């Protein structure tokens, strides 16, 4: 039978065409299987509480569909909520720390406040928590836009001469698609290389 052996987080059993009904797994053993799986995941990846809970619930349902476990009367949402609370108490799940780490990494790459906020929301991070993380990280939006320009080789780091109006508008549009305000984008793409490097060097 497929999926009878637990091969770790990265090898979740595929659900067969028709669900395989396994006898209900002992609740204690079921919790332990889920705990081991969740711990293995968090050893490799960081996650928000909401995203972790979603992944764990999906895994439970796939285990059940593959006949690897039998949930019986157990509710996946309840099992996952219990595990999430346990991992939160142990410090393995920490939305504030997760948000701060994501913000710092994104800002180094030149990601806008808007794009960061949307990314954190998609991971289930509370909006107020996300705003606090962005504010406390403290990177100026102009600096973030310049970092993005440097990575993409546009604006002050473009190759060749300054383009015409259409060319500048294309660069501004690139920045706008990344969540930067149009006025900021215009100011950034018009900076000289010397001015831009000075701005970044002053951090």
Secondary structure as the mmCIF struct_conf table of DSSP 4:
data_model
#
loop_
_struct_conf.conf_type_id
_struct_conf.id
_struct_conf.beg_label_comp_id
_struct_conf.beg_label_asym_id
_struct_conf.beg_label_seq_id
_struct_conf.end_label_comp_id
_struct_conf.end_label_asym_id
_struct_conf.end_label_seq_id
TURN_TY1_P TURN_TY1_P1 UNK A 2 UNK A 3
BEND BEND1 UNK A 5 UNK A 5
TURN_TY1_P TURN_TY1_P2 UNK A 9 UNK A 10
HELX_LH_PP_P HELX_LH_PP_P1 UNK A 12 UNK A 15
BEND BEND2 UNK A 17 UNK A 18
HELX_LH_PP_P HELX_LH_PP_P2 UNK A 22 UNK A 26
HELX_RH_AL_P HELX_RH_AL_P1 UNK A 27 UNK A 44
HELX_RH_AL_P HELX_RH_AL_P2 UNK A 49 UNK A 65
TURN_TY1_P TURN_TY1_P3 UNK A 66 UNK A 67
BEND BEND3 UNK A 68 UNK A 68
TURN_TY1_P TURN_TY1_P4 UNK A 72 UNK A 73
HELX_RH_AL_P HELX_RH_AL_P3 UNK A 76 UNK A 89
TURN_TY1_P TURN_TY1_P5 UNK A 90 UNK A 91
BEND BEND4 UNK A 92 UNK A 92
HELX_RH_AL_P HELX_RH_AL_P4 UNK A 95 UNK A 109
TURN_TY1_P TURN_TY1_P6 UNK A 110 UNK A 110
HELX_RH_AL_P HELX_RH_AL_P5 UNK A 113 UNK A 122
TURN_TY1_P TURN_TY1_P7 UNK A 123 UNK A 124
HELX_RH_AL_P HELX_RH_AL_P6 UNK A 127 UNK A 137
HELX_RH_AL_P HELX_RH_AL_P7 UNK A 141 UNK A 152
TURN_TY1_P TURN_TY1_P8 UNK A 153 UNK A 153
HELX_RH_3T_P HELX_RH_3T_P1 UNK A 155 UNK A 157
BEND BEND5 UNK A 159 UNK A 161
HELX_LH_PP_P HELX_LH_PP_P3 UNK A 162 UNK A 163
HELX_RH_AL_P HELX_RH_AL_P8 UNK A 165 UNK A 177
TURN_TY1_P TURN_TY1_P9 UNK A 178 UNK A 179
HELX_RH_AL_P HELX_RH_AL_P9 UNK A 182 UNK A 189
TURN_TY1_P TURN_TY1_P10 UNK A 190 UNK A 190
BEND BEND6 UNK A 191 UNK A 191
HELX_RH_AL_P HELX_RH_AL_P10 UNK A 193 UNK A 201
TURN_TY1_P TURN_TY1_P11 UNK A 202 UNK A 202
#
